[in-house]
């Protein structure tokens, strides 16, 4: 049974302010989360089940990784007690003075704050205050047509935590200028979540092997990719290639080119993080009539 604990239990009575960015789904809240947090001085963003500070995801479970929309809603609301406990532990450790919570309604934000032991919301910011009607329409079109969502964290951080998710980087410029008058910028990620109207996308091992083989065989000096194995881990994949190389090539050089080509191709085509590409040359191909005696 869940027993809600007081705010002071987690934060030692610190005076924390809670801000809320509210708007219907798909109107661009996550896209504007970093800039909004910057403007109101919030150190921590709580969005779709994640706790984000600066360029790091400190904890949480992404709603965009859930296989169903119901699961996504539960993750965004921190309905799982272990999920909520871990989030509270992060808040206790960071001890932010200001927090920005994103939600589709004031009621949703209030539920999230209560689940995490945060005080009542002190200021509500509607998406209409910070985005024009035209910008909101564009955001809704991108969501409906392409099912694109934003995670307000760098792509490297997103892929590190969720290696199977498709993510592209998107730079945003902050409104305020730095000490030297230069505008600072941060990176966030555009992703396609597991749950969409288009169903769930799974990349089979055989498809990965085909991608690796093609990438390796395009490297000069490679006759064939040979045996390819792919091992999947939570934070990425480990690839091993046993290529057949042409006699006379510089083995170290060709091996390195295979590593670079395979890593780039797999990450570009699948969105998976490649932890390592190991090359083991066991066979050379000799030109006809020049086989060793």
Residue pairs with C-beta under 8 A, 6 or more apart in sequence:
2 81
2 84
4 114
4 115
4 117
5 117
6 117
7 13
7 16
7 117
7 118
7 119
9 117
10 88
10 91
10 92
10 117
11 91
11 92
11 95
11 117
12 95
14 95
14 97
15 97
16 96
16 97
16 98
16 99
16 118
16 119
17 97
17 98
17 99
17 122
17 123
18 98
18 99
18 101
18 113
18 118
18 119
18 120
18 121
18 122
19 36
19 37
19 40
19 42
19 98
19 99
19 100
19 101
19 121
19 122
19 123
19 124
19 125
20 100
20 101
20 102
20 103
20 106
20 109
20 121
20 123
20 124
20 125
21 29
21 32
21 33
21 36
21 100
21 101
21 102
21 103
21 125
21 127
21 130
22 29
22 102
22 103
22 104
22 105
22 106
22 108
22 109
22 124
22 125
22 126
22 127
23 29
23 104
23 126
23 127
23 128
23 136
24 104
24 127
25 104
25 143
26 139
26 140
26 142
26 143
26 144
27 127
27 131
27 136
27 139
27 140
28 127
28 131
28 135
28 136
28 138
28 139
28 150
29 47
29 102
29 127
30 47
30 48
30 102
30 149
30 150
30 151
30 152
30 188
31 139
31 150
31 152
31 172
31 188
32 127
32 130
32 131
33 45
33 47
33 100
33 102
33 150
33 152
33 188
34 45
34 152
34 172
34 174
34 186
34 188
35 130
35 172
35 174
35 175
36 42
36 100
36 125
36 130
37 43
37 44
37 45
37 100
38 174
38 175
38 176
39 175
39 176
40 98
40 100
40 123
40 125
41 97
41 98
42 96
42 98
42 99
42 100
43 53
43 94
43 96
43 97
43 98
43 99
44 51
44 52
44 53
44 58
44 91
44 94
44 96
44 98
44 99
44 100
45 51
45 52
45 53
45 99
45 100
45 102
45 152
46 52
46 60
46 87
46 99
46 100
46 101
46 102
46 112
46 116
47 101
47 102
47 151
47 152
48 62
48 63
48 64
48 72
48 75
48 76
48 102
48 151
49 60
49 61
49 62
49 63
49 75
49 76
49 78
49 83
50 57
50 59
50 60
50 61
50 62
50 151
50 153
51 57
51 58
51 59
51 60
51 87
51 90
51 91
52 58
52 151
52 152
52 153
53 94
53 96
54 186
55 153
55 154
55 157
55 186
55 187
56 153
56 157
57 153
57 157
57 158
57 161
58 90
58 94
59 86
59 87
59 89
59 90
60 83
60 86
60 87
60 90
61 75
61 80
61 83
62 75
62 151
62 161
62 162
62 165
63 71
63 72
63 73
63 75
63 76
63 193
64 72
64 149
64 151
64 165
64 191
64 193
64 194
64 195
65 75
65 162
65 165
65 193
65 194
66 72
66 74
66 75
66 193
66 194
66 195
67 194
67 195
67 200
68 195
69 195
71 195
72 193
72 195
74 80
75 83
76 103
76 108
76 112
77 108
77 111
77 112
77 115
78 84
78 87
78 112
78 115
78 116
79 115
84 115
84 116
87 116
88 116
88 117
91 99
91 116
91 117
91 118
99 118
101 109
101 112
101 113
101 118
101 121
102 109
103 109
103 112
106 121
106 124
109 121
109 124
110 120
110 121
112 118
113 119
113 120
113 121
127 136
128 136
131 139
142 148
143 149
146 192
147 192
147 193
147 196
147 197
147 198
148 190
148 191
148 192
149 190
149 191
149 192
149 193
150 170
150 188
150 189
150 190
150 191
151 158
151 167
151 188
151 189
151 191
152 188
153 188
153 189
154 169
154 186
154 187
154 188
154 189
155 167
155 168
155 169
155 187
155 189
158 165
158 167
158 189
158 191
159 165
159 167
159 236
159 271
159 272
159 273
160 235
160 236
160 273
161 235
163 233
163 234
163 235
163 236
163 237
163 272
163 273
164 203
164 271
164 272
165 191
165 192
165 193
165 194
165 271
166 191
166 192
166 270
166 271
167 189
167 190
167 191
167 271
168 189
168 190
168 191
169 187
169 188
169 189
169 190
170 187
170 188
170 189
170 190
171 185
171 186
171 187
172 185
172 186
172 187
172 188
173 183
173 184
173 185
174 183
174 184
174 185
174 186
176 183
176 184
177 183
177 184
178 184
192 201
194 200
194 201
203 270
203 272
205 230
205 232
208 230
208 237
208 239
208 266
208 270
208 272
209 228
209 229
209 230
211 265
211 266
211 269
211 270
212 225
212 228
212 230
212 239
212 241
212 262
212 265
212 266
213 225
213 228
214 225
214 265
215 258
215 261
215 262
215 264
215 265
215 266
216 222
216 225
216 228
216 241
216 243
216 258
216 261
216 262
217 223
217 224
217 225
218 261
219 254
219 257
219 258
219 261
220 249
220 254
220 257
221 245
221 246
221 249
221 250
221 253
221 254
221 257
222 243
222 244
222 245
222 246
222 254
222 258
223 243
223 244
223 245
223 246
223 285
224 243
224 244
225 241
225 243
226 241
226 242
226 243
226 244
226 282
226 283
227 240
227 241
227 242
228 239
228 240
228 241
228 242
229 239
229 240
230 237
230 238
230 239
230 240
231 237
231 238
231 239
231 240
233 275
235 273
235 275
236 272
236 273
236 274
236 275
237 266
237 272
237 273
237 274
237 275
238 274
238 275
238 276
238 278
239 262
239 266
239 274
239 276
239 277
239 278
240 277
240 278
240 279
240 280
241 258
241 262
241 277
241 278
241 279
241 280
242 280
242 281
242 282
242 283
243 254
243 255
243 258
243 279
243 281
244 283
244 284
244 285
245 251
245 254
245 281
245 283
245 284
245 285
246 284
246 285
246 287
247 284
247 285
247 286
247 287
247 290
251 281
255 279
255 281
258 277
258 279
259 277
259 279
262 274
262 277
263 274
263 277
266 272
266 274
267 273
267 274
286 292
